[in-house]
């Protein structure tokens, strides 16, 4: 797969699925999952996850029907007084940003909204990567997620 094509596609796919407050979920592929799909030409992006304040998920990009790239992620809300909606405000805000400071697997290195700050630390490239994102509220950690992935051969 062409990495520049993949990078541009991932940016559009993420903005049009979970990051969008109006994106429509597709029919669940597995019992209990929530699923999003974005199709553009010969590329299909599929995101499936389980849970809300403690979750696990997977994103796969298909080219001509063949899985070619993927990412697994696992996240936790650390403060049980923080709602999923509060996390979504910062997380969705970060994921729909235009940025060039890191590879487009989650959000930018930093993003702030109100008293929430999102940070993303990722190493590697779209071929093979791993990282961690965090959200703080009033400088107190309230969420983190780990992720890893790359090209599928």
C-alpha positions as CSV (number, residue, x, y, z in Angstrom):
1,X,0.0,0.0,0.0
2,X,1.2,3.5,-0.8
3,X,1.9,5.2,2.6
4,X,1.0,8.7,1.4
5,X,-2.3,7.4,0.1
6,X,-2.9,5.5,3.4
7,X,-2.1,8.6,5.5
8,X,-4.5,10.9,3.6
9,X,-7.2,8.2,3.7
10,X,-6.8,7.6,7.5
11,X,-7.2,11.4,8.2
12,X,-10.5,11.5,6.2
13,X,-11.7,8.2,7.7
14,X,-11.2,9.2,11.3
15,X,-12.9,12.6,10.8
16,X,-15.9,10.8,9.3
17,X,-16.4,8.1,11.9
18,X,-15.8,8.2,15.6
19,X,-14.5,11.8,15.6
20,X,-17.8,13.0,14.0
21,X,-20.7,13.5,16.4
22,X,-23.1,12.7,13.5
23,X,-21.4,9.6,12.1
24,X,-23.8,6.7,11.9
25,X,-22.7,3.4,13.3
26,X,-22.9,0.4,10.9
27,X,-24.3,-3.0,11.7
28,X,-22.2,-4.6,14.4
29,X,-19.8,-7.2,13.1
30,X,-19.5,-9.0,16.5
31,X,-21.9,-9.3,19.5
32,X,-21.7,-6.2,21.7
33,X,-19.4,-4.2,19.4
34,X,-19.9,-0.7,18.1
35,X,-18.8,-0.3,14.5
36,X,-18.0,2.5,12.1
37,X,-17.1,2.2,8.4
38,X,-15.8,4.6,5.8
39,X,-15.5,3.8,2.1
40,X,-13.6,5.7,-0.5
41,X,-12.9,4.1,-3.9
42,X,-11.0,0.9,-3.4
43,X,-10.3,1.6,0.3
44,X,-12.5,0.6,3.3
45,X,-11.8,1.7,6.9
46,X,-13.5,-0.3,9.6
47,X,-13.4,0.6,13.3
48,X,-14.9,-1.8,15.9
49,X,-14.8,-1.4,19.6
50,X,-16.3,-2.7,22.9
51,X,-17.0,-0.8,26.0
52,X,-17.3,2.9,26.9
53,X,-15.2,4.0,29.9
54,X,-13.0,0.9,29.6
55,X,-12.7,-0.2,26.0
56,X,-10.8,-2.2,23.5
57,X,-10.9,-1.9,19.7
58,X,-9.4,-2.4,16.3
59,X,-9.2,-0.4,13.1
60,X,-8.5,-2.2,9.8
61,X,-8.0,-0.7,6.3
62,X,-8.8,-2.8,3.4
63,X,-7.5,-2.2,-0.1
64,X,-9.4,-4.0,-2.9
65,X,-11.0,-6.2,-0.2
66,X,-7.7,-7.3,1.3
67,X,-6.7,-6.2,4.9
68,X,-3.6,-4.1,4.5
69,X,-3.2,-2.0,7.7
70,X,-4.5,-2.2,11.2
71,X,-4.3,-0.8,14.7
72,X,-5.4,-2.2,18.1
73,X,-6.2,0.1,21.0
74,X,-7.2,-0.2,24.7
75,X,-8.3,2.7,26.9
76,X,-9.4,3.6,30.4
77,X,-11.2,6.4,32.2
78,X,-9.2,6.8,35.4
79,X,-11.7,8.8,37.4
80,X,-15.2,7.3,37.9
81,X,-16.8,10.7,38.3
82,X,-15.8,11.6,34.7
83,X,-18.4,10.7,32.1
84,X,-17.9,9.2,28.7
85,X,-19.3,12.4,27.2
86,X,-16.6,14.4,29.0
87,X,-13.9,12.2,27.5
88,X,-15.5,12.4,24.1
89,X,-15.4,16.2,24.1
90,X,-11.6,16.2,24.2
91,X,-10.9,12.9,22.4
92,X,-13.3,13.6,19.4
93,X,-12.0,17.2,19.3
94,X,-8.4,15.9,19.1
95,X,-9.1,13.2,16.5
96,X,-10.8,15.6,14.0
97,X,-7.9,18.1,14.0
98,X,-5.7,18.8,11.0
99,X,-2.2,18.1,12.0
100,X,1.2,17.1,10.6
101,X,3.2,16.7,13.9
102,X,2.7,12.9,14.2
103,X,1.4,10.0,12.1
104,X,-2.4,10.0,11.7
105,X,-3.2,7.0,14.0
106,X,-4.9,9.0,16.8
107,X,-4.7,12.8,17.3
108,X,-2.1,15.5,17.3
109,X,0.7,15.8,19.9
110,X,-1.3,18.2,21.9
111,X,-4.9,19.6,21.8
112,X,-6.8,21.6,24.4
113,X,-10.4,22.4,24.9
114,X,-11.7,24.2,28.0
115,X,-9.9,22.7,31.0
116,X,-9.0,19.4,29.2
117,X,-5.7,18.7,27.5
118,X,-5.1,15.8,25.1
119,X,-1.5,14.5,24.5
120,X,-0.4,11.9,22.1
121,X,3.1,10.2,22.1
122,X,3.7,7.8,19.3
123,X,6.9,6.2,18.0
124,X,7.4,4.6,14.6
125,X,5.6,5.2,11.3
126,X,2.5,3.8,9.6
127,X,4.4,0.6,8.7
128,X,4.9,-0.2,12.5
129,X,4.1,2.0,15.5
130,X,3.1,2.1,19.1
131,X,1.9,4.9,21.3
132,X,-0.1,6.3,24.2
133,X,-2.6,9.1,24.4
134,X,-3.8,10.9,27.6
135,X,-6.4,13.4,28.7
136,X,-6.0,15.6,31.8
137,X,-8.7,17.7,33.3
138,X,-7.4,20.6,35.4
139,X,-3.9,19.0,35.2
140,X,-5.2,15.7,36.6
141,X,-5.0,12.5,34.6
142,X,-8.5,11.2,33.8
143,X,-7.9,9.0,30.7
144,X,-5.3,7.1,28.8
145,X,-5.2,4.6,25.9
146,X,-2.4,2.5,24.5
147,X,-2.3,1.6,20.8
148,X,-0.1,-0.2,18.3
149,X,-0.3,-1.4,14.7
150,X,1.1,-1.2,11.2
151,X,1.0,-2.8,7.7
152,X,-0.5,-6.2,7.4
153,X,1.2,-8.7,5.1
